[in-house]
Amino acid sequence: MIDHDRLFKELLTEFFIEFIELFFPEIVAYLEPDSIKFQDKEIFTDVTAGEKYEADLLVDVKFRDQETYFLIHLEHQAQPQANFGRRMFRYFARLYEKFAKPVYPIAIFSYNAPKLPQPNYHRVEFPDKVVLDFNYQLIQLNRLNWRDFLQQHNPVASALMAKMNIAPEDRPRVKSECLRLLATLRVNSARMRMISGFVDTYLQLNAVEEEIFQAEIAKFEPAQQEVVMEIVTSWMQQGIERGLQQGRQEGELAVIMRQLNRRIGTVEPELQERIRQLSLTQLEDLAEALLDFSDVADLAAWLESQGEG
């Protein structure tokens, strides 16, 4: 499964200023770029619901030509959520209370549907009075046209085009254009791998689309084509390595399940699922540990010790 929050957090942390420049140039006019400091994650407990929430990204920034600071709170949402505006206000109120600094709230929605415009406010009102009118900036990627970002000389644009409003027939071209734009940017190899990996994660092509993608690359200028082909070759190598890793993991899993069935009897579906979630290293450890198992309780205890479930 794709860890959407991790991918977006890594991208937006690494390219935070570029993200602000792309979507909020008005903020760039009054922040001091050299003052940016990422805060430790903030965890909020909802006492009434008994749930914990973690703010995605919190950045401490200095006002330009001033000695005062403000916070930028950036929240990524990979799935639609009811009452999201209320959640943003709750974050705002607690951050403002804790740090006593102005808070600039931004939300970025990366899900594919719904495509209807989503609200960017939380309001409390009565027939005769508006008690609260809280607003936040909202970037709804599925409502942005990728073509509008083709000429943006910005690494965030080259990544996020992969999550914008894309017609099915345009997927191969969008992927090629993401890489073409990336090839024109002066970023180091680590940053290039991050962006290209982001694009490849969200634009996996079928065989027919892959042919169109290759044809699009062939139209590039020689210098751009060389960079892009290096990226594609890297993807292919990573795909082979992932396939080998997956094969080893599936083989190890099959052996372990046979050994467990012989040693402690049939393993219930819930425990089987937890075993499938183990890494290859954990499976290898389990292969040794199960030799000492007497019953299913030993298996359950071992899984608990691995922090699974």
Secondary structure, 3 states (H helix, E strand, C coil): CCCHHHHHHHHHHHCHHHHHHHHCHHHHCCEEEEEEEECCCCEEEECCCCEEEECCEEEEEEECCCCCEEEEEEEEECCCCCCHHHHHHHHHHHHHHHHCCCEEEEEEECCCCCCCCCCCEEEEEECCEEEEEEECEEEEHHHCEHHHHCCCCCHHHHHHHHHCECCHHHHHHHHHHHHHHHHHCCCCHHHHHHHHHHHHHHCCCCHHHHHHHHHHHHCCCHHHHHHHHHHHHHHHHHHHHHHHHHHHHHHHHHHHHHHHHHHHCCCCHHHHHHHHCCCHHHHHHHHHHHHHCCCHHHHHHHHHHCCCC
